[in-house]
C-alpha cells in the first residue's frame, strides 16, 4: 500500500467507521509523510479506532511526531 491507498482508507474511515478499532499498516515502505495529513483528519473525527500501527514505514521524525500528538487522546495508541 502507498500514500494514495492510505489516503483512500483514511477518507473511508473518517466518518463512516463505527466498528473498526485497530488499523495495522506496518511494513509498508511506500507510506511516507504525504499520508500524515489524511491520517490526522481521519483520527480527529474517528473515535472508533483505538490503535494504529505504522511501524517500518518511511515516516520522518516530524511525521511521527505529528501523529504522536494524537496519542494524547483517551483510549488511543499509535505505534510508528
Secondary structure as UniProt FT lines:
FT   HELIX           3..16
FT   STRAND          22..24
FT   TURN            26..27
FT   TURN            29..30
FT   HELIX           33..35
FT   HELIX           36..45
FT   STRAND          51..53
FT   TURN            55..56
FT   HELIX           61..68
FT   HELIX           69..72
FT   TURN            74..75
FT   STRAND          77..79
//
